[in-house]
Amino acid sequence: MAISYNKLWKLLIDKGMNKTELSKESGVSSSTIAKLGKNEQISMDSMLKICNTLNCNIGDIVDIVDKGEKNQASQEEEQEEEQEMEM
C-alpha cells in the first residue's frame, strides 16, 4: 500500500492556493511540502496543520492506494502541478 496526496492538490487548486502559500499559512516546512509532492509519509502534526489551514479532514487530502495506483497517481500529480504553474 502507498500514500497519494492527489486529493490535497485538487483541493489546493479549488481554493486557488499553491504549495508555497500552503507552507506559509500552515507553518509546514518546504521540505514537508516536498515530501507531499513525492507521496511520502509526513507527521500527523503536519497533517493536522494542513487540515486546520484548509478547514478539512485528513480523508479530504490523503488516500491509501495500491502501489500500481501510486504510479498513476504520481502521473496525475505531475499534470496538476503543470496546471498550477500555468496559473
C-alpha atoms as an extended CHARMM CRD file, in Angstrom:
* protein
*
        87  EXT
         1         1  MET       CA              0.0000000000        0.0000000000        0.0000000000  PROA      1               0.0000000000
         2         2  ALA       CA              1.0960000000        3.5450000000       -0.7060000000  PROA      2               0.0000000000
         3         3  ILE       CA              0.0440000000        7.1180000000        0.0410000000  PROA      3               0.0000000000
         4         4  SER       CA             -1.4350000000        9.5180000000       -2.5130000000  PROA      4               0.0000000000
         5         5  TYR       CA             -1.9480000000       13.2230000000       -1.8840000000  PROA      5               0.0000000000
         6         6  ASN       CA             -3.8400000000       13.8580000000       -5.1320000000  PROA      6               0.0000000000
         7         7  LYS       CA             -6.8610000000       14.9840000000       -3.1250000000  PROA      7               0.0000000000
         8         8  LEU       CA             -4.6940000000       17.6600000000       -1.5000000000  PROA      8               0.0000000000
         9         9  TRP       CA             -3.5090000000       19.0370000000       -4.8430000000  PROA      9               0.0000000000
        10        10  LYS       CA             -7.0760000000       19.1100000000       -6.1630000000  PROA      10              0.0000000000
        11        11  LEU       CA             -8.2370000000       20.9110000000       -3.0220000000  PROA      11              0.0000000000
        12        12  LEU       CA             -5.4570000000       23.4840000000       -3.3740000000  PROA      12              0.0000000000
        13        13  ILE       CA             -6.4920000000       24.1360000000       -6.9700000000  PROA      13              0.0000000000
        14        14  ASP       CA            -10.1190000000       24.5140000000       -5.8880000000  PROA      14              0.0000000000
        15        15  LYS       CA             -9.0800000000       27.0240000000       -3.2230000000  PROA      15              0.0000000000
        16        16  GLY       CA             -6.7520000000       28.8970000000       -5.6070000000  PROA      16              0.0000000000
        17        17  MET       CA             -3.7710000000       28.1870000000       -3.3830000000  PROA      17              0.0000000000
        18        18  ASN       CA             -0.2900000000       26.9820000000       -4.3170000000  PROA      18              0.0000000000
        19        19  LYS       CA              2.2270000000       24.9250000000       -2.3610000000  PROA      19              0.0000000000
        20        20  THR       CA              4.2190000000       27.9430000000       -1.2030000000  PROA      20              0.0000000000
        21        21  GLU       CA              1.1070000000       29.6000000000        0.1940000000  PROA      21              0.0000000000
        22        22  LEU       CA              0.1200000000       26.3520000000        1.9240000000  PROA      22              0.0000000000
        23        23  SER       CA              3.5500000000       26.1370000000        3.5180000000  PROA      23              0.0000000000
        24        24  LYS       CA              3.4350000000       29.7210000000        4.7760000000  PROA      24              0.0000000000
        25        25  GLU       CA             -0.1520000000       29.6640000000        6.0150000000  PROA      25              0.0000000000
        26        26  SER       CA              0.0840000000       26.2740000000        7.7150000000  PROA      26              0.0000000000
        27        27  GLY       CA              3.5810000000       26.6140000000        9.1580000000  PROA      27              0.0000000000
        28        28  VAL       CA              4.6520000000       23.3760000000        7.4570000000  PROA      28              0.0000000000
        29        29  SER       CA              8.2190000000       23.4140000000        6.1500000000  PROA      29              0.0000000000
        30        30  SER       CA              9.0910000000       23.3980000000        2.4760000000  PROA      30              0.0000000000
        31        31  SER       CA             10.7960000000       20.0250000000        2.9670000000  PROA      31              0.0000000000
        32        32  THR       CA              7.4930000000       18.6000000000        4.2150000000  PROA      32              0.0000000000
        33        33  ILE       CA              5.7270000000       20.0330000000        1.1620000000  PROA      33              0.0000000000
        34        34  ALA       CA              8.4110000000       18.3510000000       -0.9760000000  PROA      34              0.0000000000
        35        35  LYS       CA              7.6380000000       15.0290000000        0.7350000000  PROA      35              0.0000000000
        36        36  LEU       CA              3.9790000000       15.5200000000       -0.1110000000  PROA      36              0.0000000000
        37        37  GLY       CA              4.9790000000       16.0640000000       -3.7300000000  PROA      37              0.0000000000
        38        38  LYS       CA              6.7410000000       12.6960000000       -3.6780000000  PROA      38              0.0000000000
        39        39  ASN       CA              3.8000000000       10.9690000000       -1.9560000000  PROA      39              0.0000000000
        40        40  GLU       CA              5.9650000000       10.2540000000        1.0900000000  PROA      40              0.0000000000
        41        41  GLN       CA              4.7630000000        9.9730000000        4.6710000000  PROA      41              0.0000000000
        42        42  ILE       CA              4.6440000000       13.0900000000        6.8440000000  PROA      42              0.0000000000
        43        43  SER       CA              3.9110000000       13.5300000000       10.5340000000  PROA      43              0.0000000000
        44        44  MET       CA              0.3940000000       13.6680000000       11.9160000000  PROA      44              0.0000000000
        45        45  ASP       CA              1.2710000000       17.0800000000       13.3340000000  PROA      45              0.0000000000
        46        46  SER       CA              1.9410000000       18.3690000000        9.8170000000  PROA      46              0.0000000000
        47        47  MET       CA             -1.2580000000       16.7490000000        8.5540000000  PROA      47              0.0000000000
        48        48  LEU       CA             -3.2010000000       18.4920000000       11.3250000000  PROA      48              0.0000000000
        49        49  LYS       CA             -1.6680000000       21.8760000000       10.4490000000  PROA      49              0.0000000000
        50        50  ILE       CA             -2.6070000000       21.4220000000        6.7970000000  PROA      50              0.0000000000
        51        51  CYS       CA             -6.1400000000       20.3050000000        7.6690000000  PROA      51              0.0000000000
        52        52  ASN       CA             -6.6160000000       23.2630000000       10.0160000000  PROA      52              0.0000000000
        53        53  THR       CA             -5.3960000000       25.6450000000        7.3180000000  PROA      53              0.0000000000
        54        54  LEU       CA             -7.6650000000       24.1610000000        4.6480000000  PROA      54              0.0000000000
        55        55  ASN       CA            -10.5550000000       23.5780000000        7.0690000000  PROA      55              0.0000000000
        56        56  CYS       CA            -10.8380000000       19.9130000000        6.1040000000  PROA      56              0.0000000000
        57        57  ASN       CA            -10.3560000000       16.3660000000        7.4200000000  PROA      57              0.0000000000
        58        58  ILE       CA             -7.3980000000       14.0800000000        6.7510000000  PROA      58              0.0000000000
        59        59  GLY       CA             -9.5230000000       11.9500000000        4.4310000000  PROA      59              0.0000000000
        60        60  ASP       CA            -10.0520000000       15.0450000000        2.2870000000  PROA      60              0.0000000000
        61        61  ILE       CA             -6.3290000000       15.2830000000        1.4550000000  PROA      61              0.0000000000
        62        62  VAL       CA             -4.8610000000       11.7650000000        1.5400000000  PROA      62              0.0000000000
        63        63  ASP       CA             -5.6820000000        8.3240000000        0.1550000000  PROA      63              0.0000000000
        64        64  ILE       CA             -4.1390000000        4.9210000000        0.7590000000  PROA      64              0.0000000000
        65        65  VAL       CA             -3.7490000000        3.2310000000       -2.6350000000  PROA      65              0.0000000000
        66        66  ASP       CA             -2.2780000000        0.0800000000       -4.1450000000  PROA      66              0.0000000000
        67        67  LYS       CA              1.2710000000        0.5650000000       -5.4230000000  PROA      67              0.0000000000
        68        68  GLY       CA              0.0730000000        0.2530000000       -9.0380000000  PROA      68              0.0000000000
        69        69  GLU       CA             -2.3360000000        3.1020000000       -8.4100000000  PROA      69              0.0000000000
        70        70  LYS       CA              0.5020000000        5.1490000000       -6.9170000000  PROA      70              0.0000000000
        71        71  ASN       CA              2.2850000000        5.2890000000      -10.2720000000  PROA      71              0.0000000000
        72        72  GLN       CA             -0.9030000000        6.5520000000      -11.9060000000  PROA      72              0.0000000000
        73        73  ALA       CA             -1.4030000000        8.9760000000       -9.0040000000  PROA      73              0.0000000000
        74        74  SER       CA              2.1260000000       10.3280000000       -9.4910000000  PROA      74              0.0000000000
        75        75  GLN       CA              1.4360000000       10.9500000000      -13.1740000000  PROA      75              0.0000000000
        76        76  GLU       CA             -1.8110000000       12.7440000000      -12.3330000000  PROA      76              0.0000000000
        77        77  GLU       CA              0.0030000000       14.8410000000       -9.7490000000  PROA      77              0.0000000000
        78        78  GLU       CA              2.6220000000       15.9230000000      -12.2790000000  PROA      78              0.0000000000
        79        79  GLN       CA             -0.1560000000       17.0430000000      -14.6300000000  PROA      79              0.0000000000
        80        80  GLU       CA             -1.8240000000       19.0060000000      -11.8270000000  PROA      80              0.0000000000
        81        81  GLU       CA              1.4670000000       20.6590000000      -10.8820000000  PROA      81              0.0000000000
        82        82  GLU       CA              1.9350000000       21.7380000000      -14.5050000000  PROA      82              0.0000000000
        83        83  GLN       CA             -1.5760000000       23.2310000000      -14.4650000000  PROA      83              0.0000000000
        84        84  GLU       CA             -0.8120000000       25.0040000000      -11.1830000000  PROA      84              0.0000000000
        85        85  MET       CA              2.3750000000       26.5190000000      -12.6380000000  PROA      85              0.0000000000
        86        86  GLU       CA              0.4090000000       27.8610000000      -15.5820000000  PROA      86              0.0000000000
        87        87  MET       CA             -1.8950000000       29.8220000000      -13.2070000000  PROA      87              0.0000000000
